[in-house]
Amino acid sequence: MPAAPTPRRRLANALGLVVGVLAVLAAIAVPFAPVVGDRVTVTWPMAGQPAESTLAFVVPYHPDEVHVRVPCEVVRSGQDRGEPTTLVSSRPPGQPTEGFAVTTAQDHVIALVAGREALRAPIGAACDVAIDGGPSGATARIGDRTASVTTGIRDIVAFTTQLSPAEVTGTEVQVVTANWFETTPTQGKQLLIVVQLLLVAAGFAVLAALDRRRREVVERPSQRLAHRLSGYVIDLGLLVVLAGWWLLGPNSPDDSFASVTVQNGLRTGDIGNYYRWENASEAPFTLVQQLLMHVAEWNQNPLAMRIPSILAAVLTWLVLSRGVLGAAVPGQHHRPLVRVLAALAFLSWWLPFGMGVRPEAFEALGLTVVLAAVLQAARTERRVWLGVAALAAGLSIAVNPMGITAIAPFLVLAPRLWRMAGVGVAALLAGSASVGVVAMFADQSLFGAAKATDLHGYYGPNVSWFQEVTRWQYLLGFDLQGDVARRAAVLLTLVVAAFSVVVLLRSRGARRAAGLRMAHVPAASLLLSLVLMTLTPSKWTHYFGALAGFGAATVTAGVVLVGVAAVTASRDRVVLVAGLAGTVLAGGAAALVFSGKNNWFLHSQYGVPWGEGPVRPLNNPLVWLLVAGLLMAASALFRGGDDRARRALIRTPALVCVTAMGVAVTIVLGSFAAAPIRQGDAYSIGAQGIAAARGGSCGIADKIVVTPDLVGLRGGDGAEMTGFTEGSGFATGFTPPSDVPLWGSLTGGQINTGTLTTGWFPLPALAPDQELAFGVAGRSGDGNRVALEFSGPGETREVVLDDTWMDSDERETYPSDRVIEDEPQDHPGWRDMHLSPAQIPAGADRVRITASDGTTDPAGWVAVSGPRVRQVIPLTEYMQDKAPTYVDWSMTWNVPCLRDLPEVGSGLVQAPAYLITPPNSTGFGGTAAFERGIGGAFAGVRDVGVQEEIPTRLKGYERTPEYSEWGHLIEVQYPYPGNRFDVQRVEAPRWGWRGE
């Protein structure tokens, strides 16, 4: 029987219960505590200014309040026009609106509210109009008539009128925006947070007091000096690899998105989504972004923003190599081979998931701390370690939804931990974990977090638990979510985990004898975490990165266990059969890994090998079975004993997985070291990092030139043509160059052939920053011919221009077996060909165009335009006075100097003058921010603006035509000026559960 607890221990337990409960209650109170937010009221027209129509992008779409007042005099002004007239509207006149509009037509005044006619009345003595509404409904009044609608007012993009400023005098619109998320804690809430943290600190003191009289004496194996020194060398090597990856490595899909939310948070105080979800806050999962705001305040360059994730990687490695492995495989973790294995496994997990500003690197750190602390608590029976684990688990939950997996180590060791804990300690652990609630709501209210959650759930993607298979479909797909690196980490680790489970079940006694009593915990925690992942709302493969510590520990402990089993269970038939099956499974998993593409996000792909197909021949299972045979033979050869063949068979599954993991890491690291070399002077993500480290870089913008037209050359009269027609002869639906003559051969149908020789165009002398360009549509080569003839005092020279080389060569459509042949060019759209001054023959003062159509297939036609002189301006120079410039969520890290972004906050969005959007080849086209169906914050741009693309090109695309489409530069023209209204901000204290 255990000894009865002493009075001092009973007092400590009682005190722990009280402190723990109070800490939990204080944490629960934090979301309900009062906050201060701005009540933002927009009033149109501006005080003392004429009532001009203006843009007014209101986001979130549903404002809190809308009040419209139109006096009778204004109604009569509309009536006097004798035609339907918009007196005031939340959209341009004539557009359907989900907001409001007051119009006159046929001696009637009409109030339109929330997409429907709310009220219509004849224009009589009492004809003033009032509309009052909000997100849940509205009321319209004309004179003494009233009507209500149950649909809320939304989608306000402008305040417009068809009346003159004098005629609309007296009209007023007031909109109270839905500024739910930009709050600050009151002094009372700050005091509550301090009290909660003090209670947690007191709880740790109680845990330490409970540990003072009860400590498990843990035998620590002595460490050889050679092992210690080799460990430091491995640490240093890992740091070198991480530093290289920091400098040369890729951007993750959401680095640009997350960095802009952080940048905008510096201005608004809230981590809103900026681009979509109606700029809903990321609350309650904003802990990492709040920390990154301090980095962004110092430097917003991608290299600077990556530093925290690198530090998280270093800390995760230290916790993994010292804390986790020290408890899971004591006595083994100091061995150089084990330490190298752990480093390899860690890099395999961390490289594809961990760098950047996504939360996975920081989640991985938190979860690894939880695992290490739980293992140390079970090993030493010190309750303080449980407190550390609970604190880390709570903070992990505040990072992102993957924090739910922090409970996995507790569940795996639950029986042993409960014997250590008791009610008092459990209360203290709950109090420590509740710090996560404080971190979630320290700067946000319960109402704000609830609204943010509603908007995220409404627009999605929220995927139910039973669709977890979607994540695995992505992993085994062929886009960047299923690339070689991601597959290697997850699939190979699972094979090791599965095989080590069999070994664990068959060699319990040997495992305990070897001091590996808790070697099963990493694998069990990983497998349980994969089950818990089904509860997360998103099914992206990014989330696997949170399990980097669990995964690396699973591989390391699993391989150690297999090594022990090879000695102790070499005559166990079950283990031998499992070894054979595991070898086949490992070979199949390795082949599946290298069947993926070496695929990376957007411009990070430039120059990376194996980006369009598998890593041959490593995608063949037979190759890996051959590798398995060689590894088994080598293992048997270098190990003595009568049963060395059986021992080698048991080791082989682990050896195959480790080998494949090493090859994958080598390919990934080698790819990004090679990319800048392969690209040369052209753009690569590694070259951008090197340039930034040397003192400055604007990324891909440094390699882009803008080529606006200056003048179209006059002349060209008297063209000689057969089969060509002037002014037509090209495909419809594509906009041709303007203000220049056009000729085409399509008028007579595809089987038509012919020749064209235009008249001469006078050619002015070109400056170094100018070029000569002309438009081409259809086929420029492959049987057709397009050329420029230059004439000067001495001679006439011809320059043939052909862009068929930019078409894709013969290639397979991986992963299908179909092969696309190198077919003749089919390009019906207009594109420009150009010559620099250096390419124009010296002394030339005239130019003409010659073209011939010699093909009769459906795409066998050609059209040309007259020549134009264009200016060539570096993009960075061109954009100097073009603010505000919208940069798509996928690209801000690729153009880090373009930071004059439109303001988004206080329920309002500034209209951008220019847009920089990604290439169409990405598959999403950069439209998310402009689509109301997914809550695009810039939906008003599409509703009101007219977009016109400005011609640009990427320097060096001649070497790599597959990368020629870098993106798009678009100018937006609006019918009205922007933000010509008054904005009033009034601080409004409110309880955490209230939104007004």
Phi, psi and omega in degrees: 000136177292153180293145179295142180296142179287160176304322180296320180290322177297322178295318180296320178296317179296317178297321178298319179298315181295311182297317181297315180296317179296321178296319178295314181297320178296319179295318179296329181286338185301313180298334182270348184293155185290148176229168177243126176230160178273130168272111187258119181244124177259128181236130177231136002279170179295144181299129178076006181242152176296153184278087177266145173298142184213154172287145176205088180277110182259119181218128003303154190299323180271106174290160180290320181215146173223129178229121181240132178230123178234110181290163185298328181297322179291321177299318181291329176296320176293322178297321183294341180289339175073015178211160179305130188223134174273118179277317175201143182205158177267008175216167174302145181306136179094343178277141172296146185224140170266003180263250181215158173200144173237121184228163172240145178196129176053050178059025174238151171249137188234133175253116177257127184224128174055042174083011179215161176282110182276325185200142176223138181209149175296149180279105182240207182293321178252099186231013177292148187240137175224136174232128178228127183198184181197202185288340185253357180162175183207160177234135177244142178226132172234113185061242179254010178264141179225156176207155181234151171233149184264000179262138183283159177280133182208174173060049175276123179237351182194163166243110188233159176206151174262001178270161175286161179304323180292322183288332184266005181303133181103340176289140180216138174236129174238129179233123172264112185288160179275073182269069189280331197259340185273084183235159173230149181288144173285170178298325178297319179292320178298320178295319179298319179296317179298318179299316181297317180294323177295322178296321177295317177299318177297323178298321177295325177296320178295317178299319178296321179295320178294331181280342187299322185258002181218098179231136174277125178281116183257125178282120180259118181297143179292148183247127179292150178298321180297321178294321180296314181294319179296325176298319178295322178296318178295319176302315181295318178299319178296319178298320179297316179297316180297321178296319177296320178293323176300321184277318189253346191287171188278167168274145174276164183303331187247011179300312181296316180302308185293324181293326178290323177297322178292316179300316179292330177296332176299329182272320186264336184088356180234145176272082176275169183280347176063303188272323187210192186054033180054034182057033176297148178295153173280000179304143009267008186259068184239012186301312181295316181296325178296323177290320181291339178300327179291324176291316180297328177295330179275311185199129182258008177295144180307322180298320178291319182291340178279343186302315180301322180291328175294317177297321177298322179296316180297315180295320178298318179298317180296316179294320180295308187287330181261311187278305185291304184290331177297331178266325184283319180230063182299142181085339180258332190291343178276344183295137184304318181295321179293319180294320176296318177300316179297319179296318179297314180296320179297315178296322179301322179279321191278324185302312183281343188243335202264336188271146177118205183247007170294157187282353189298321180299320183281327174295320178299320177298312181299315181292325178292322175299317178302311182299315181296316183293320179296317178297317180293324178296315179293328183283319186257348185057038174257124186288336178302324178296326175295321177298318177298316179298317180295318178298314179295324178294317178298316179292327178296321178295331179283351182277304175196173186301340177295349176301342178298334181287354177296340180281348186301310180299325177298318181292322182297320182253023186305312182301316182291320181291324181294326177296331178279334195271277190090175186295315182297314179294321178300320177297319178296321179295320177298320177297318178295316180295332183290352172302331177301321177296319178298316179297325180291322190243013180300322183241019184215151180265163176299320180297314180299316179295322179295318178296317179299318179296319178299315182293319176297319179292325181293315183270338179075188005277113172253116187245134184290161184301325185283359175254022178302337178301337179302319180299320181285330173296319176297317183297324181266008176277193188234020170260192186291348176281348179234038183284175183303314186295317181292318178298318184301313183299311189282308188292315182292324176296321179296323177296316178298317181297316181297316181291321180292332176297317178298316179298319180299317183291334185260354185220048181296315182297314180296324180296316180292323179296328179275003179078023183251046184296334182244022179292343180280344189297314180302313181295317179297321179294320179296311182297320178293324178296323178296329175289315181295334179299338180298339182276350180285144186286332179259148183243028178288151178286349176307326187296337177302332182299335178295340183262021183301315179294313178301314184295314180296320178294323179297314179298312184295309181295324180296317179294321177298316179298318179297321177298320177293317181296328179300332180270317189268340185236028184291344178254007177277113184297325179297316179295321179295316177296319177297324177297319178294312179296321179295326178296315178297317180295319179296318178297318177295319179296319179297317178296322178294324177301309186275001169282344175283172178266155174274071196255135181223164194286127168051238186287347175295341182284342187300121178085358183276127180288162180058033181279343185246358182203183183285169176271090182280147359268016186288355177273005182260121180301329180296325178298318182284332172292325174295317177300318179299318178297318179294319179294320179294319179295318179295320180296319179291326183291321185268003177238134181272181177108155181292329183258030185294333177293318179294319178298319179297322178297320179293324182285336192300316179304318179293319180297320179296315181296316180295320178297314179297322179296318178296319178297318180297315178298319179296317179297316182296310180295317180296326181298316184277343169284326182279332187304312179297328179290315180295325182280336181063236180281349178284174187284141166211156181294327178293319177297323176298317180296319179296317179297321179294322179292333179278352175138350178166142178197141171252025173064222184292340178297333177292342183254009184246138174241147176259137187232069178287149178290141172259309182201144171271134182290138178268148181126209179080009181291157177076035180296139175259122185212147172227121182083354175254154179230136179280134177085356179206194180091026178219166185292142176279161179092000179235132184281120179277166174302146183260158172065025175219153178291157182228146175221145179208160183250009184277350184300322180274011181092173185294331183279357179291142173234169180170182180224157180218133168225111182285169171288174183280140174252129174298134184250113178284162175291133184264139174285163180301332181261026177235167177208162177259130183224154171211156184270147177225140172227154183084211187261126181266346180213214180052046181109339172260173182208135176227134181210159171249133174253127180250136180238136178223188182301328187260322189201172175244129180236150182244139175238115180276134179239129185211123180251019178293340179295343180278348177291152180294135175287177177305130184205157175271151179265071183299136013265010178281170180269354183290140179245128175274118180287161177281078185280161177301154185300137174227095187221083185287344182282158177280136172218163184258142166249149187217158174228134175280164177306326181291337181271350179273130180306138181299136177085355181295133178235000176220154178214145172218164185251136171239142179213149175222138176251106181245016184237153186234008177284171184304331180261008188274067175216167180211146176223149180224161175241166174295157183285155179224154172262128180241154174266147179244110186235130174303141183303318181298323178287319182297326186271005186299325183242031187249019182290155354279141182247121175279125174248127185302153183302338182272354195232356187297330177284341178274345175228066192293345181272349180270086188242011176276065185280154175298147179281137177228115181167167181058025180081011182229153179232130177283136181285125180283147177272328181225152179236137169244115187237159185282169179293152180295336183294345179292338179097342179246343169066006176068035183257357188303318185289347185252004184252121179293333182296341176238019174077031180302126182290336182254031180300332180298334178299315179287327182292324191244322190277160173246123186260136178226124182282138176261131184294135178219167171206157180265122180295140180087006183292343180299327180283326184228077183298339179294343179252015187292330181271088183285330186156202184220142171250121187233133173263138180248125176254131181246150179284347183224157171291166184256145169057041174269069178208165178271144177235123179245131178243126180232126179295134183227101175294145178202155177291157187297336182268359182251145182258344183263000000 
